[in-house]
């Protein structure tokens, strides 16, 4: 009875209390493991050869550790980019909602069947994964507003979008700079120890990306409707300030939107007069020009979306009369910031948690030992695929960054899979599928924290929002998505379907 009561108490903790508890656990855990001499071997590629280095676990309860925790508070917070993405996103969404624009756009879809709404939102979320981490800051608040005006529970919209973004992270039908970076790492790992002639092709897994995205959306819709939606109130109880739709204002807004969209599209087309202003012209391929780390489009996509929303919201509000002066417009810019103080505190604390986890090297030590153990096991085929998938899930708890994780895993895993007659492209796809799922339950993922904060903003249930309580509600959906992904991967491997043009799961 006491154990059950303790578990219930932990589940009832607020997200802020939970994150504070996790910080204490990391501090004490790092001390204990450091005193026990915890360490791991990390294999990397340097100069075309494999190099192994020893990584030790740093103790936070030392003078050096205290200096880090105190001296890097602002540095850790400023490095937490989801916070800044969310602020920019809220500005655009706020004026678009305050002006009545979003209500006018969503109103015609009120009679749409719930299953169709779920399908459309899942599809949009899977495709939006091309924006990477910033997609959570845009899609999650958008989905809440969408469901609110469709008279559905905004909390269901938030969780649906969160699951879609995570499950389709990096495996949807669109490519970005992360795909290039991961592919380059894959090529280096394949060349260094097995096949010096191996070449990475960006679209080598195109067929699998298209089909798996479709399966995720179709089956995911069933999972959401059967296992997630019934856990919440069906109808929206959130207060709505209804406004009359102004067709004239909507017409001018559509014209404005098309002009702005045309400007953005022209900005990512190279070779035309004065075009390509949002491209990194020093990059080699087009994907890198658009999505590279130095590409203006990639760096400013959240700002561009928010700016378009703000301008369109102003046009609709001005023509319709819903916004009468500059003071009301200013109020609209801050409209979405209501009831999100807890979210900002959460983000601050999580940024500190991420910082100390990285400083202690817990993730690297854990990943190093796991991958080294996997590399010496004499398994291949289906058992190897399943075990690798599950190990990536575990590593993702401590290392949410896709690129950092693959940099640690690829030097040993790619040669291991190639010796088991499994293609590097298929190994990378397994990794990306597991990496996306891991983002659903690690508190180090910015998307999870945004999701928790928005659930508190739109909470209509008697039960309060908690980290463990929320994970418990989506637990069955996550498990079913894990099973679905394993079925897709194992089925593809057994049947031997092509990943892309001339590329197969086996060598």
Number of C-alpha atoms within 10 A of each C-alpha: 6 7 8 9 10 11 12 13 10 16 19 18 18 16 25 19 16 19 21 16 13 16 19 13 12 19 20 15 17 23 20 15 16 18 12 10 12 16 20 23 20 22 20 18 18 11 7 13 13 14 13 12 11 11 16 18 24 25 23 23 15 11 9 11 18 13 12 15 17 9 11 15 16 13 12 20 18 14 14 19 16 21 22 15 21 20 19 19 27 23 22 28 28 25 31 28 22 25 27 22 27 21 23 21 13 15 14 10 13 15 9 10 9 16 13 11 19 24 20 15 23 27 23 16 28 29 21 24 27 24 21 18 20 24 26 29 24 23 22 27 23 20 21 25 25 25 24 24 22 22 18 22 26 33 29 26 27 28 25 26 29 25 26 28 32 28 32 28 27 28 26 25 21 18 20 21 20 19 22 19 16 20 21 16 22 26 23 22 28 27 19 19 17 14 14 13 9 15 14 17 15 17 16 19 23 20 17 22 22 16 14 22 20 16 15 23 23 16 14 25 22 15 18 23 18 12 15 18 21 11 12 14 15 14 14 19 16 15 8 11 9 10 14 10 16 17 13 11 19 21 13 14 21 14 12 17 18 11 12 18 15 11 12 20 13 17 19 20 17 16 8 9 8 10 16 21 16 22 24 23 16 10 16 9 12 16 19 24 25 25 26 22 15 16 22 19 23 23 16 13 18 22 17 19 18 24 18 19 23 25 18 26 29 24 23 31 28 17 18 21 13 19 23 13 11 11 9 15 22 14 14 25 22 17 18 23 14 9 12 17 11 17 22 16 14 21 22 19 20 25 25 24 23 22 21 24 21 15 17 22 21 26 19 25 19 19 25 23 15 19 24 17 10 18 15 9 10 9 15 16 15 14 11 18 22 15 14 21 22 18 17 26 24 18 22 26 18 23 28 22 14 19 15 12 20 21 19 18 25 26 27 22 23 27 23 25 24 18 13 16 14 22 20 28 24 26 22 20 19 21 24 23 24 25 30 24 25 25 27 23 20 20 21 23 23 23 23 21 23 24 22 22 24 22 26 19 21 21 17 18 13 6 9 14 21 22 22 19 19 18 18 13 16 20 17 15 20 20 12 15 19 20 12 17 21 19 12 16 22 18 13 18 20 12 9 12 15 19 24 19 12 8 20 20 23 20 13
